[in-house]
């Protein structure tokens, strides 16, 4: 069952390239408020990892934010601290000095930075990693902590697919690419809402 408090507000004010992040998301830890305060340039960053599941109601809570950044957004991140090698061994990371937010200039190997940012789903003014990409990334990693997330995404995909087969005429409600609409997701199916993933990374 989708976590209602996390998704209750995501139907409001969806834009492809907002002028700045708005905070309509459920934000008990204040992470999204801090992200909004940083005023990162739209189109130069994307939230990856568990945040992409939380905003879709597939996680009850999150403890941190993983932000993939480039260009002007990465320059803002560099102002927060000294960059160090990323834990993945791929690229650099900057840790926010007072909030549980980590910025990286590369995601894990095999995932192009530009593709992840350019194809983000914008939800409540914040760009999130596409759900299909989250699934492909977690399936490639398959760490023990990834398994519940994989099962949750697969379950949601099956629900969307069944609804899409029953209501093919509703495909006209598909959202604009890069935006998110819960109604269109359920009506038009998995592919209408970021379900189409890039190929899993090659090793």
Phi and psi restraints in degrees (value plus and minus 20) as a CYANA .aco file:
   2 UNK   PHI     -91.9   -51.9
   2 UNK   PSI     120.7   160.7
   3 UNK   PHI     -94.4   -54.4
   3 UNK   PSI      87.6   127.6
   4 UNK   PHI     -82.0   -42.0
   4 UNK   PSI     -59.0   -19.0
   5 UNK   PHI     -86.5   -46.5
   5 UNK   PSI     -45.2    -5.2
   6 UNK   PHI    -101.1   -61.1
   6 UNK   PSI     -46.3    -6.3
   7 UNK   PHI    -132.3   -92.3
   7 UNK   PSI     -22.2    17.8
   8 UNK   PHI     -81.3   -41.3
   8 UNK   PSI     -48.2    -8.2
   9 UNK   PHI    -124.5   -84.5
   9 UNK   PSI     -19.7    20.3
  10 UNK   PHI     -94.8   -54.8
  10 UNK   PSI     -23.3    16.7
  11 UNK   PHI    -103.8   -63.8
  11 UNK   PSI     -21.7    18.3
  12 UNK   PHI    -119.9   -79.9
  12 UNK   PSI     121.9   161.9
  13 UNK   PHI      25.6    65.6
  13 UNK   PSI      47.4    87.4
  14 UNK   PHI    -118.4   -78.4
  14 UNK   PSI     106.6   146.6
  15 UNK   PHI    -155.7  -115.7
  15 UNK   PSI     134.3   174.3
  16 UNK   PHI     -94.0   -54.0
  16 UNK   PSI     -66.2   -26.2
  17 UNK   PHI    -152.3  -112.3
  17 UNK   PSI      66.0   106.0
  18 UNK   PHI     -90.1   -50.1
  18 UNK   PSI     140.4   180.4
  19 UNK   PHI     -92.5   -52.5
  19 UNK   PSI     -41.0    -1.0
  20 UNK   PHI    -196.3  -156.3
  20 UNK   PSI     137.3   177.3
  21 UNK   PHI     -85.3   -45.3
  21 UNK   PSI     111.5   151.5
  22 UNK   PHI    -120.3   -80.3
  22 UNK   PSI     132.7   172.7
  23 UNK   PHI    -131.3   -91.3
  23 UNK   PSI      69.4   109.4
  24 UNK   PHI    -131.4   -91.4
  24 UNK   PSI     -26.6    13.4
  25 UNK   PHI     -93.6   -53.6
  25 UNK   PSI     132.9   172.9
  26 UNK   PHI     -84.2   -44.2
  26 UNK   PSI     104.2   144.2
  27 UNK   PHI    -158.4  -118.4
  27 UNK   PSI      42.6    82.6
  28 UNK   PHI     -84.7   -44.7
  28 UNK   PSI     -46.4    -6.4
  29 UNK   PHI    -111.9   -71.9
  29 UNK   PSI     -27.1    12.9
  30 UNK   PHI      57.4    97.4
  30 UNK   PSI     -10.5    29.5
  31 UNK   PHI     -88.1   -48.1
  31 UNK   PSI     -62.5   -22.5
  32 UNK   PHI     -89.6   -49.6
  32 UNK   PSI     -53.1   -13.1
  33 UNK   PHI     -84.0   -44.0
  33 UNK   PSI     -61.2   -21.2
  34 UNK   PHI     -87.4   -47.4
  34 UNK   PSI     -59.3   -19.3
  35 UNK   PHI     -81.2   -41.2
  35 UNK   PSI     -62.2   -22.2
  36 UNK   PHI     -83.3   -43.3
  36 UNK   PSI     -57.7   -17.7
  37 UNK   PHI     -81.8   -41.8
  37 UNK   PSI     -53.4   -13.4
  38 UNK   PHI     -88.8   -48.8
  38 UNK   PSI     -41.8    -1.8
  39 UNK   PHI      32.7    72.7
  39 UNK   PSI      34.7    74.7
  40 UNK   PHI     -87.4   -47.4
  40 UNK   PSI     123.2   163.2
  41 UNK   PHI     -83.0   -43.0
  41 UNK   PSI     106.5   146.5
  42 UNK   PHI     -78.8   -38.8
  42 UNK   PSI     123.0   163.0
  43 UNK   PHI      67.2   107.2
  43 UNK   PSI     -19.5    20.5
  44 UNK   PHI    -141.3  -101.3
  44 UNK   PSI      -7.4    32.6
  45 UNK   PHI    -177.3  -137.3
  45 UNK   PSI     144.4   184.4
  46 UNK   PHI    -172.0  -132.0
  46 UNK   PSI     122.5   162.5
  47 UNK   PHI    -107.4   -67.4
  47 UNK   PSI     106.7   146.7
  48 UNK   PHI    -133.9   -93.9
  48 UNK   PSI    -194.8  -154.8
  49 UNK   PHI      47.6    87.6
  49 UNK   PSI    -164.6  -124.6
  50 UNK   PHI     -87.0   -47.0
  50 UNK   PSI     -44.2    -4.2
  51 UNK   PHI     -80.9   -40.9
  51 UNK   PSI     -54.5   -14.5
  52 UNK   PHI     -88.2   -48.2
  52 UNK   PSI     -44.4    -4.4
  53 UNK   PHI    -105.9   -65.9
  53 UNK   PSI     -60.2   -20.2
  54 UNK   PHI     -78.8   -38.8
  54 UNK   PSI     -65.9   -25.9
  55 UNK   PHI     -86.2   -46.2
  55 UNK   PSI     -42.4    -2.4
  56 UNK   PHI    -116.0   -76.0
  56 UNK   PSI      -9.5    30.5
  57 UNK   PHI      57.9    97.9
  57 UNK   PSI      -0.3    39.7
  58 UNK   PHI    -124.8   -84.8
  58 UNK   PSI     -19.1    20.9
  59 UNK   PHI    -154.3  -114.3
  59 UNK   PSI     116.9   156.9
  60 UNK   PHI     -95.3   -55.3
  60 UNK   PSI     -44.3    -4.3
  61 UNK   PHI    -179.0  -139.0
  61 UNK   PSI     143.1   183.1
  62 UNK   PHI    -153.8  -113.8
  62 UNK   PSI     132.3   172.3
  63 UNK   PHI    -127.5   -87.5
  63 UNK   PSI     -34.9     5.1
  64 UNK   PHI    -178.2  -138.2
  64 UNK   PSI     152.6   192.6
  65 UNK   PHI    -143.3  -103.3
  65 UNK   PSI     115.9   155.9
  66 UNK   PHI    -128.8   -88.8
  66 UNK   PSI      96.8   136.8
  67 UNK   PHI    -135.1   -95.1
  67 UNK   PSI      98.4   138.4
  68 UNK   PHI    -110.6   -70.6
  68 UNK   PSI     103.8   143.8
  69 UNK   PHI    -151.9  -111.9
  69 UNK   PSI     134.7   174.7
  70 UNK   PHI    -163.2  -123.2
  70 UNK   PSI     151.6   191.6
  71 UNK   PHI      31.3    71.3
  71 UNK   PSI    -151.3  -111.3
  72 UNK   PHI     -84.4   -44.4
  72 UNK   PSI     -52.1   -12.1
  73 UNK   PHI     -87.3   -47.3
  73 UNK   PSI     -59.6   -19.6
  74 UNK   PHI     -87.2   -47.2
  74 UNK   PSI     -56.5   -16.5
  75 UNK   PHI     -82.9   -42.9
  75 UNK   PSI     -57.7   -17.7
  76 UNK   PHI     -85.4   -45.4
  76 UNK   PSI     -58.3   -18.3
  77 UNK   PHI     -83.8   -43.8
  77 UNK   PSI     -59.0   -19.0
  78 UNK   PHI     -82.8   -42.8
  78 UNK   PSI     -45.4    -5.4
  79 UNK   PHI     -92.8   -52.8
  79 UNK   PSI     -32.5     7.5
  80 UNK   PHI    -109.3   -69.3
  80 UNK   PSI     -38.0     2.0
  81 UNK   PHI     155.9   195.9
  81 UNK   PSI     155.3   195.3
  82 UNK   PHI    -100.2   -60.2
  82 UNK   PSI     108.0   148.0
  83 UNK   PHI     -90.4   -50.4
  83 UNK   PSI     122.8   162.8
  84 UNK   PHI    -151.0  -111.0
  84 UNK   PSI     143.4   183.4
  85 UNK   PHI     -77.2   -37.2
  85 UNK   PSI     116.7   156.7
  86 UNK   PHI     -86.3   -46.3
  86 UNK   PSI     132.6   172.6
  87 UNK   PHI     -82.6   -42.6
  87 UNK   PSI     -46.6    -6.6
  88 UNK   PHI     -94.3   -54.3
  88 UNK   PSI     -31.0     9.0
  89 UNK   PHI      59.2    99.2
  89 UNK   PSI      -9.6    30.4
  90 UNK   PHI    -146.8  -106.8
  90 UNK   PSI      84.2   124.2
  91 UNK   PHI      64.8   104.8
  91 UNK   PSI    -182.5  -142.5
  92 UNK   PHI    -139.5   -99.5
  92 UNK   PSI     140.3   180.3
  93 UNK   PHI    -156.8  -116.8
  93 UNK   PSI     131.5   171.5
  94 UNK   PHI    -149.0  -109.0
  94 UNK   PSI     108.8   148.8
  95 UNK   PHI    -119.7   -79.7
  95 UNK   PSI     108.5   148.5
  96 UNK   PHI     -78.4   -38.4
  96 UNK   PSI     115.7   155.7
  97 UNK   PHI     -88.4   -48.4
  97 UNK   PSI     -42.5    -2.5
  98 UNK   PHI    -154.5  -114.5
  98 UNK   PSI     -19.6    20.4
  99 UNK   PHI    -153.3  -113.3
  99 UNK   PSI     135.7   175.7
 100 UNK   PHI    -101.6   -61.6
 100 UNK   PSI      45.2    85.2
 101 UNK   PHI    -147.3  -107.3
 101 UNK   PSI     107.6   147.6
 102 UNK   PHI    -138.7   -98.7
 102 UNK   PSI     112.2   152.2
 103 UNK   PHI    -126.9   -86.9
 103 UNK   PSI     117.0   157.0
 104 UNK   PHI    -151.4  -111.4
 104 UNK   PSI     132.3   172.3
 105 UNK   PHI    -119.3   -79.3
 105 UNK   PSI     -22.5    17.5
 106 UNK   PHI    -162.1  -122.1
 106 UNK   PSI     125.1   165.1
 107 UNK   PHI    -107.0   -67.0
 107 UNK   PSI    -179.4  -139.4
 108 UNK   PHI     -91.8   -51.8
 108 UNK   PSI     139.3   179.3
 109 UNK   PHI     -74.0   -34.0
 109 UNK   PSI     118.5   158.5
 110 UNK   PHI      75.8   115.8
 110 UNK   PSI     -26.1    13.9
 111 UNK   PHI    -132.9   -92.9
 111 UNK   PSI      84.4   124.4
 112 UNK   PHI     -84.3   -44.3
 112 UNK   PSI     109.9   149.9
 113 UNK   PHI     -77.1   -37.1
 113 UNK   PSI     -68.6   -28.6
 114 UNK   PHI     -82.3   -42.3
 114 UNK   PSI     -60.4   -20.4
 115 UNK   PHI     -83.3   -43.3
 115 UNK   PSI     -64.5   -24.5
 116 UNK   PHI     -84.4   -44.4
 116 UNK   PSI     -59.4   -19.4
 117 UNK   PHI     -94.4   -54.4
 117 UNK   PSI     -65.7   -25.7
 118 UNK   PHI     -88.1   -48.1
 118 UNK   PSI     -46.1    -6.1
 119 UNK   PHI    -123.7   -83.7
 119 UNK   PSI      -3.4    36.6
 120 UNK   PHI     -83.9   -43.9
 120 UNK   PSI     132.2   172.2
 121 UNK   PHI    -112.1   -72.1
 121 UNK   PSI     102.7   142.7
 122 UNK   PHI    -111.5   -71.5
 122 UNK   PSI      95.9   135.9
 123 UNK   PHI    -144.1  -104.1
 123 UNK   PSI     100.1   140.1
 124 UNK   PHI      33.1    73.1
 124 UNK   PSI      18.8    58.8
 125 UNK   PHI      60.0   100.0
 125 UNK   PSI     -17.0    23.0
 126 UNK   PHI    -137.0   -97.0
 126 UNK   PSI     110.9   150.9
 127 UNK   PHI    -102.1   -62.1
 127 UNK   PSI     108.1   148.1
 128 UNK   PHI    -141.7  -101.7
 128 UNK   PSI     130.2   170.2
 129 UNK   PHI     -76.9   -36.9
 129 UNK   PSI     117.2   157.2
 130 UNK   PHI     -81.1   -41.1
 130 UNK   PSI     122.9   162.9
 131 UNK   PHI     -82.4   -42.4
 131 UNK   PSI     -57.7   -17.7
 132 UNK   PHI     -83.2   -43.2
 132 UNK   PSI     -55.3   -15.3
 133 UNK   PHI     -90.8   -50.8
 133 UNK   PSI     -57.3   -17.3
 134 UNK   PHI     -78.9   -38.9
 134 UNK   PSI     -65.5   -25.5
 135 UNK   PHI     -82.5   -42.5
 135 UNK   PSI     -67.3   -27.3
 136 UNK   PHI     -83.2   -43.2
 136 UNK   PSI     -59.0   -19.0
 137 UNK   PHI     -85.7   -45.7
 137 UNK   PSI     -65.2   -25.2
 138 UNK   PHI     -89.5   -49.5
 138 UNK   PSI     -55.0   -15.0
 139 UNK   PHI     -85.8   -45.8
 139 UNK   PSI     -55.2   -15.2
 140 UNK   PHI     -89.6   -49.6
 140 UNK   PSI     -58.9   -18.9
 141 UNK   PHI     -96.9   -56.9
 141 UNK   PSI     -68.1   -28.1
 142 UNK   PHI      27.8    67.8
 142 UNK   PSI      26.0    66.0
 143 UNK   PHI     -95.7   -55.7
 143 UNK   PSI     137.5   177.5
 144 UNK   PHI     -72.1   -32.1
 144 UNK   PSI     -58.8   -18.8
 145 UNK   PHI     -91.8   -51.8
 145 UNK   PSI     -35.5     4.5
 146 UNK   PHI    -101.2   -61.2
 146 UNK   PSI     -43.2    -3.2
 147 UNK   PHI     -81.5   -41.5
 147 UNK   PSI     -65.1   -25.1
 148 UNK   PHI     -82.0   -42.0
 148 UNK   PSI     -55.5   -15.5
 149 UNK   PHI     -87.6   -47.6
 149 UNK   PSI     -61.6   -21.6
 150 UNK   PHI     -79.7   -39.7
 150 UNK   PSI     -65.2   -25.2
 151 UNK   PHI     -82.7   -42.7
 151 UNK   PSI     -60.0   -20.0
 152 UNK   PHI     -86.2   -46.2
 152 UNK   PSI     -62.7   -22.7
 153 UNK   PHI     -87.8   -47.8
 153 UNK   PSI     -61.9   -21.9
 154 UNK   PHI     -81.8   -41.8
 154 UNK   PSI     -59.4   -19.4
 155 UNK   PHI     -83.6   -43.6
 155 UNK   PSI     -65.2   -25.2
 156 UNK   PHI     -84.6   -44.6
 156 UNK   PSI     -58.9   -18.9
 157 UNK   PHI     -81.8   -41.8
 157 UNK   PSI     -60.6   -20.6
 158 UNK   PHI     -85.8   -45.8
 158 UNK   PSI     -57.1   -17.1
 159 UNK   PHI     -84.2   -44.2
 159 UNK   PSI     -65.4   -25.4
 160 UNK   PHI     -82.0   -42.0
 160 UNK   PSI     -62.3   -22.3
 161 UNK   PHI     -84.5   -44.5
 161 UNK   PSI     -61.5   -21.5
 162 UNK   PHI     -85.4   -45.4
 162 UNK   PSI     -63.2   -23.2
 163 UNK   PHI     -84.4   -44.4
 163 UNK   PSI     -59.5   -19.5
 164 UNK   PHI     -83.3   -43.3
 164 UNK   PSI     -59.1   -19.1
 165 UNK   PHI     -87.4   -47.4
 165 UNK   PSI     -53.8   -13.8
 166 UNK   PHI     -96.7   -56.7
 166 UNK   PSI     -47.8    -7.8
 167 UNK   PHI    -147.6  -107.6
 167 UNK   PSI      38.5    78.5
 168 UNK   PHI     -81.7   -41.7
 168 UNK   PSI     -47.0    -7.0
 169 UNK   PHI     -88.5   -48.5
 169 UNK   PSI     -37.5     2.5
 170 UNK   PHI    -100.9   -60.9
 170 UNK   PSI     -17.9    22.1
 171 UNK   PHI     -78.9   -38.9
 171 UNK   PSI     -40.9    -0.9
 172 UNK   PHI     -85.8   -45.8
 172 UNK   PSI     -33.4     6.6
 173 UNK   PHI    -107.3   -67.3
 173 UNK   PSI     -12.9    27.1
 174 UNK   PHI     -78.0   -38.0
 174 UNK   PSI     115.5   155.5
 175 UNK   PHI     -93.5   -53.5
 175 UNK   PSI     143.1   183.1
 176 UNK   PHI     -80.0   -40.0
 176 UNK   PSI     119.8   159.8
 177 UNK   PHI     -73.7   -33.7
 177 UNK   PSI     115.6   155.6
 178 UNK   PHI      70.2   110.2
 178 UNK   PSI     -22.1    17.9
 179 UNK   PHI    -137.3   -97.3
 179 UNK   PSI     151.2   191.2
 180 UNK   PHI    -152.4  -112.4
 180 UNK   PSI     110.4   150.4
 181 UNK   PHI    -157.8  -117.8
 181 UNK   PSI      94.2   134.2
 182 UNK   PHI     -75.7   -35.7
 182 UNK   PSI     -58.7   -18.7
 183 UNK   PHI     -83.8   -43.8
 183 UNK   PSI     -65.9   -25.9
 184 UNK   PHI     -87.5   -47.5
 184 UNK   PSI     -54.3   -14.3
 185 UNK   PHI     -79.8   -39.8
 185 UNK   PSI     -67.2   -27.2
 186 UNK   PHI     -91.7   -51.7
 186 UNK   PSI     -58.3   -18.3
 187 UNK   PHI     -96.8   -56.8
 187 UNK   PSI     -65.2   -25.2
 188 UNK   PHI    -116.2   -76.2
 188 UNK   PSI     -30.6     9.4
 189 UNK   PHI      80.7   120.7
 189 UNK   PSI    -198.5  -158.5
 190 UNK   PHI     -76.6   -36.6
 190 UNK   PSI     -66.0   -26.0
 191 UNK   PHI     -89.2   -49.2
 191 UNK   PSI     -43.9    -3.9
 192 UNK   PHI     -91.4   -51.4
 192 UNK   PSI     -32.9     7.1
 193 UNK   PHI    -155.0  -115.0
 193 UNK   PSI      28.9    68.9
 194 UNK   PHI      58.9    98.9
 194 UNK   PSI      -3.1    36.9
 195 UNK   PHI     -98.5   -58.5
 195 UNK   PSI     -40.3    -0.3
 196 UNK   PHI     -99.6   -59.6
 196 UNK   PSI      96.0   136.0
 197 UNK   PHI    -115.6   -75.6
 197 UNK   PSI     136.8   176.8
 198 UNK   PHI     -89.9   -49.9
 198 UNK   PSI     146.9   186.9
 199 UNK   PHI     -83.8   -43.8
 199 UNK   PSI     122.6   162.6
 200 UNK   PHI     -78.3   -38.3
 200 UNK   PSI     130.9   170.9
 201 UNK   PHI     -82.6   -42.6
 201 UNK   PSI     125.0   165.0
 202 UNK   PHI    -109.2   -69.2
 202 UNK   PSI     126.1   166.1
